[in-house]
Structure formats: structure tokens, C-alpha cells
């Protein structure tokens, strides 16, 4: 459970650090907003992260990755985060994990 919270928080922190200046939001900024909204929805406030990772600019490769990860966020179940032993949570957590893993391939 703590790993998942940390992964989500690091995702938003990493995406935030990858933001480049501009008038409209890029994919990294949109993903950072989506993760922040999901964290708020799930009432996750303590990420356990002490530092913001520097992931570099939001280039084409980063944009492609965060666009994919953004499609996975709806699969992240807040109720299962709060109680992983709940009905169907193993399958829901696996669905989210598979989605995010597929983004890296």
C-alpha cells in the first residue's frame, strides 16, 4: 500500500519537475494535474517522499510515457488503496499495475 502511494506521489513529483515553460499545458503538466487530482480523490496526503526527482525535460519520450500513464489513473481504485483486502481489490490492483507496466514497454 505504501509503495503504491509513493509511486503515485513520485509520479506527480517527477512529472512536475519535468515541466517546461509555455502558455498551454504539455503532457507532463496534464499528467501532474491528473495525479494530483487522484491523490486528492483518494485522500492521499503523505507520500513519504523526501525529494523531488529530477527527470529532465518533458520531451517526446516523456510525453508518450505520461500520456499512457494518464490512461491508467482511472484504474487506480481509492477504496482498494484504503483497504487492499476488499472484494475484488487484488484484481483491481493488478489491472492498474499491468497498465502502468505496459506503459514502460
C-alpha positions in Angstrom: 0.0 0.0 0.0 2.8 2.4 0.9 4.6 1.5 -2.3 1.6 2.4 -4.4 1.1 5.8 -2.6 4.7 6.5 -3.0 4.7 5.6 -6.7 1.8 7.9 -7.4 3.3 10.7 -5.4 6.7 10.3 -7.1 4.9 10.2 -10.5 3.3 13.6 -9.8 6.6 15.0 -8.4 8.6 13.7 -11.2 6.2 14.9 -13.8 6.1 18.3 -12.1 9.9 18.5 -12.2 9.8 17.7 -15.9 7.6 20.7 -16.8 8.8 23.1 -19.4 7.6 26.7 -19.6 4.9 27.6 -22.1 1.4 29.1 -22.4 -0.5 25.8 -22.7 0.0 22.7 -20.6 2.1 19.9 -22.0 1.6 16.2 -21.4 3.7 16.2 -18.3 1.8 19.1 -16.8 -1.5 17.5 -17.6 -0.4 14.2 -16.0 0.8 16.0 -12.9 -2.6 17.6 -12.6 -4.3 14.2 -13.1 -2.2 12.6 -10.4 -2.7 15.5 -8.0 -6.5 15.1 -8.6 -6.3 11.3 -8.0 -4.3 11.8 -4.8 -6.9 14.3 -3.6 -9.8 12.0 -4.6 -8.1 9.1 -2.6 -7.2 11.5 0.2 -3.6 10.5 0.0 -1.6 13.3 1.6 1.6 11.6 2.9 3.7 10.3 0.1 6.7 9.5 2.2 8.9 11.2 -0.5 11.6 13.4 0.8 12.9 14.7 -2.5 11.6 15.6 -5.9 13.4 13.5 -8.5 14.8 15.4 -11.5 13.6 13.5 -14.5 14.6 16.1 -17.1 12.5 17.9 -19.7 9.1 16.8 -21.0 10.4 15.6 -24.3 8.7 13.3 -26.8 9.6 10.2 -24.9 8.4 11.6 -21.6 5.2 12.9 -23.2 4.5 9.4 -24.6 5.0 7.8 -21.3 2.9 10.2 -19.2 0.1 10.1 -21.8 0.0 6.4 -21.3 0.2 6.5 -17.5 -2.6 9.1 -17.6 -4.9 6.5 -19.2 -4.1 4.1 -16.2 -5.2 6.5 -13.5 -8.9 5.7 -13.7 -7.9 2.1 -12.9 -6.4 3.2 -9.6 -9.1 2.3 -7.0 -9.2 4.6 -4.0 -11.3 2.1 -1.9 -8.7 -0.6 -2.6 -5.9 1.7 -1.6 -7.6 2.3 1.7 -8.5 -1.4 2.2 -6.5 -3.7 0.0 -8.4 -6.7 1.4 -11.7 -5.5 0.0 -13.7 -7.5 -2.5 -12.1 -7.6 -5.9 -9.1 -5.5 -4.9 -6.5 -7.9 -5.9 -7.8 -7.9 -9.5 -8.2 -4.1 -9.5 -4.7 -3.5 -8.2 -3.3 -6.0 -10.7 -5.2 -4.2 -13.6 -3.6 -0.9 -12.6 -0.1 -2.4 -12.2 -0.4 -4.1 -15.6 -1.5 -0.9 -17.2 1.4 1.1 -15.8 3.9 -1.7 -16.6 2.7 -1.8 -20.2 3.4 1.9 -20.5 7.1 1.3 -19.9 7.3 -1.3 -22.6 
